[in-house]
Amino acid sequence: MSLQVRVEGHGEVPQYASAAAAGADLRASEVISIPAGGRAAVATALHLEIPAGHVGLIWPRSGLAVRHGIDTLAGVVDSDYRGEVRVVLVNHGDAPFVIHSGDRIAQILIQKVERPEFVAASRLTETARGAGGFGSTGRS
């Protein structure tokens, strides 16, 4: 499969860092500082033509998360979206974090999508877990 990419200004076509990498690196196309506890939508200068039946999922880069507390939010790029891909980053660290143009800021995974039909039902099949909430798996 190939994926069409329109690049503007200082943008760079996403690239895989290794032969077995699942995600392709997204790079910033601007200089921006994210304050401690803050967030920003960082420009990439990329417009993608994701094939129908697929989605682009934006995930954090492990190194930024571990070393600096930088994480991603709102990471779904639909196949019919043609605007600029921006990466929403949040700074969980205790100091401002500066991003420079060309820095690898996230990774994008392109995956097939299932679109089931949602059908209203008065009952659902019972399971051992039932309606147990967060943290309920494995509890007696």
Beta strands, then each sheet from edge to edge (+ up, - down):
strand 1: 4-7
strand 2: 15-16
strand 3: 24-27
strand 4: 32-34
strand 5: 39-49
strand 6: 54-59
strand 7: 70-73
strand 8: 76-78
strand 9: 85-91
strand 10: 97-99
strand 11: 104-112
sheet 1: 1+ 5- 9+ 7-
sheet 2: 2+ 3- 11+ 6- 8+
sheet 3: 4+ 10-
end
